[in-house]
Structures are given as C-alpha cells and as structure tokens.
Amino acid sequence: MNLNLAFVLLKLERFREAMNHCHQVLKLDPPNLKAKYRLSKAHIELIEFQQASEIISEVLSGSANNREFLELQKELRVKVRI
C-alpha cells in the first residue's frame, strides 16, 4: 500500500510525502527496489542529488545491470549538469 501511495504522490509532485511512504516500506523491507527507485526519484525532483546518487550507487553495486537504476543514474547525471 505504501508503495502505491508513493507512486501516486510522485505523480502529484508531493515528493516529501512520497519519500515518507518509501521510508516506511524500507523499514519493513530494506532491499525493496521499488521503494529505493521511488525514493531516488523523489530526491532527484527535490534537487537532493547526493542522496539520490547514494541510493542508486548502492543498488548498482549489487546489481550492476539493473536497467531501471541505470536509466535513473543517467537522468541524475543530466540534471546535475543543468
């Protein structure tokens, strides 16, 4: 349920609230990739690039070929350059 709420809140651009729901999921299920992905997206949208980078790097260190996180890493790199 928290992941679904996080998804909707991201779409509504309510990023802090989305992050709260992602954190709730990660407390119960620390390796949850969907929660980490949505949390990273929220950090990127809030221009919290360092936090997003840390999450993305952590995931890619364990799964270097994760397509979604590789794309998210590219998105982050583009935003950092702007």
N, C-alpha and C positions, 0 to 999 in steps of 0.2 A: 504494500500500500504506500509506504513512504517513497519508494522509487517512482511510482506512478505520479504521486503528488509532486515530486521533484521535477519530473518531466514536464508536467503542466505548468508549474511555476517558472521553469526556464522559458517556456513559450510565452508566458505572460510578462517576462522580463522582471520577475520578482526573485532576483538572484540570491539574495541573503536567505530568504525563506527556503529556496531550493537547496541551498547548502546545508541548512539545518536538518532537512529531511535526509540528505545524503549522509550526514554525520550519524544520524540515528541508525541508519542501515549498517554503516561501517562499525558501529559499536557492537552490533549483534553478529555481523558477518564481515570481518576485516578484509578478506580477499575479494569482496564483491566488485567485479569490474564495472558493472553498470553504474554503481554508486560512485566509483572513482572517476569514471568518464564524465558523469553529470556534474560532479564536484569540480573537476578540472574546467569544464565548460563555464561554470559559474564564475570561477576565479578569472578566467580569461576575459569574460564580459565585464567584470569589475576592475579590470586592469591590474589584477594581482598576479602578475606573470610569474614571479618566483614560486609562489605556492602551486600554481598550475604546473610549472616545469618540474617541481619535485615529485608530484604525483605521477606525471607522465613518465618521468625517468625511472621511477620505482617500478611501474608496470612493465616498461620496455626492458628493464634489466632482467626480469623473469620471463618475458615473452617478447623477444626482440622483433618478431614478425607479426605482432598484433596490428592488423590493418587499421582499425579504428583509432588506436592510440598513435600510430604513425601519422595518420591524417591530422589528428589533433595537434601533434607536435609541429607539423607543417603550418597549421593555422596559427599556432602560437608564434612561430618564427616570423610569419608575415606581420602579425600585429606588433611584435616587438620592434620591428623595423620602422613602423609608421610613426 
